[in-house]
């Protein structure tokens, strides 16, 4: 899979590395998978179930969508102090997206 870029954010799925303005950002495997799936679908709302399946491939996690919300919060925290960054938006009751 090819690297995905959005503004100054780059995700390299081959090496599982995230860079923001050339600086390495430490993400867990789950955080990386969520951010990668959102960047691949940039500009559209990714439904919670679809995002959960892309990350975990298991229906059990969809039932616990609070787990996904926690991971998204951690992604936001890790990118927050390093602007400009790809903002992960919430479409309440529907899913997540990156503008």
N, C-alpha and C positions, 0 to 999 in steps of 0.2 A: 504493500500500500504506500501511496505517495504522501509526502508531508502536506499538511493543510495549514494555510496561512490566513490570518484575518488581522488587518492593520499591522501592528507590531508583535502579534502573537503567532508563534509557529509551533505546531505539534508534529513530531516525527514518530509515527506509529511503529516503524521498524526498530528504533532504539528506545521507544517509550520515553521520550524526552520532550519537555515543554520549555520553550524560550519566550521571554517577553523582553523586547528591545535588546535581544542578544544575551540577556541574563537568564540562567537556568532557574526554573521554578520547580520546586519539589511537589509533585502530585502523587497520590497513591494510585495504584492500578485502576481502581474504581473511578476515582476523580478524572484520571486521564481518559478512560473509556467514555465517560459522560460528556466531557468537554469535546472529545473527538467526534462523537455522534452528533452533538449540537452544531459543531462547525461544518460537518458534512452536509447538514440540513439548514445551513445559515439562511435566515430570512423567513423561515416557516416555523410554525408552532409544531414541536414534536410532542405528540400525546404521551402522557405519563406511561401508559402501558407499552407503547412502542419503544420509548427510551429505556424502560426497565428491561424489556426483552433484548434490546441491542447490547445492553451492558451485562446482564446476568443470564439471559436466555432461560429464565425460569419464572413461571407464573407466580410462584410463592412471593417473590419480591414485589410484584405488582400489587398484591393484596396489602402489603405494608408500604404504601407509597410515602410514608413519613421517612423511611430509610433513604429514599431518593432525595427528598428535601434536605436532609442533613448533609448529604454529600454535595449538593448544589451550594448550600451555605458555606461549606468548607472551601469550595472552589472560589466563591465570591470573596471570602476572607483572604485567600492567598493572592488573588489578583488585585484586591482593592487598593492597596498602597502603591501600586505600580501602574499609574495611568499614563497614556491611554491604554485601555484594555478592552477586550471583547466582553461586553456586559451580558450576563446570563439573566434573561427576563423571565418572569413567571406569568403565565396565562392561567389565572386561578381557575381550578376545576378542569383544566384542559391539558396543560403540559408546560414545557419550557422552550425558549428560543433565544437565539443570539441575533441582535439587530445588526 
